[in-house]
């Protein structure tokens, strides 16, 4: 059994266009820039959300794109940001021309979700619990 050293998970994403991905995650969503680290296969740009590190990796060689969508392939399919301002972020995303792939929706009492795609088509989910 693993023993957690912190109360969150970190996530690494290989991206096709680091500028577009940094713009989306840092400038549009507001994740905090932490630093840049060279890795053997490219450059890691670390952003922070709460206590989680969100690692965007600019590869030396861009690998082929996988199947886009929640139900089209096995493996990790989306990332969830649990937030306090889902209506506000959905409005801001729409104003910036970002399509909501799932509009703000009540999925059960006290829980609202919405989803968008990042520049590479990865699903980004927002969850607000009241």
N, C-alpha and C positions, 0 to 999 in steps of 0.2 A: 504494500500500500504506500502510495506517495504521501509525503507530508508537505503541505504548502508552506512556502517561505513568505508569501504575500497573499492578499485577498483578491487577486485578479489573475487573468490570463493575458499573455502577450500574443500578438498575432503578426506573422510576416506574410507579405503579399508581394509576389513578383509582378512588376508593372511593365507595360510596354512604352509608356511615355511619362517619365518622372515629373516633368513640368506640369502636365495635366493632372496627374495624381496628387502632387503637392498642392496645386491650386484647389482641387476638390476637397481634400481632407484637411488641409491647414487653413486656407483662406475662406472657403465656403462653409465647411462644418466647424471650423474653429479649434481643431486639435492643436496643442502646443508643441512647437518645434523643440526637440531635445538635443539632437546632434546627428553627426554623420560618422559612419564607421565603415572603413573598407572591409569587405569580406572577399573570400577567394573567388567568388563568381560575380562580383559587382560591387555596388556601393549601397549601404543601408542608410536610409534617412529615417531616424526615429522621431515619432510624434507621440504625444501622451494624451490619454483620455482617462481622467481620474487617476488610478494607480496602474492602468494598463499601458504598455508600450505598444504602439501601432507602427510596425516596421515596414516601410515601403522600400523594396529592393529594386534598384536600377541594375539589371543584369548586364554583364559584358556582351552576352549574346541573348537576344530575346527568343524564348522558346515558343513553340506553337501554342495558339490559344485553344483552350478547352471548350467544351460545350457550355453555352451560357444558359442560365435559368436554374430555378430551384429543383426541378424534378427531372432534369435531363442527364444527370451524371452522378455517379457515386462520389463520396468524399465531402469535404467541408464545402458547404453551399452558400453560406451567408454569414455576415457579422452583425451583431446586435449592439446598438448603443441604447442603454437605458437612460432616458432623459426626463427633464421636468417641464419642457416647453414644446411639445410635439406640434401644436397648432402653429406656433410661431415659426418653427423650423420648416414646416411644410409650406407655409406662406412665403418665407424667404427663398426656399428652393424654387418654387413656382416662379417668383419674381425674377430669378436668375436663369430661367429657361430650362430648369432641370425637371424632367418628367417624373411624376410619381408613378411607379409601376404598380403600387398598391396605395390608393389614397388613404388618408387617415380613416381608420376603421375601428369600431368597437369589436373586440374578439371575445370578450366575456366581461361581466360587470367589473368596472374599475380598471380595465386594461384596454388601451388604445394603441394601435400600431400603424405604421406607414412604411413603405419601402421605395427605394430608388436604386438605380444602377450607377456605379462609379464609372470613370472613363474607360475601364477595361470590361465593363459589363458585369462586374461582381455585384451581388445583391447586398445592399446596405439597409438594415432594418432599424427603425426607431421604435422604442417602446416607452410608453408613459403609464405608470401605475398610480392610481389615486387612492 
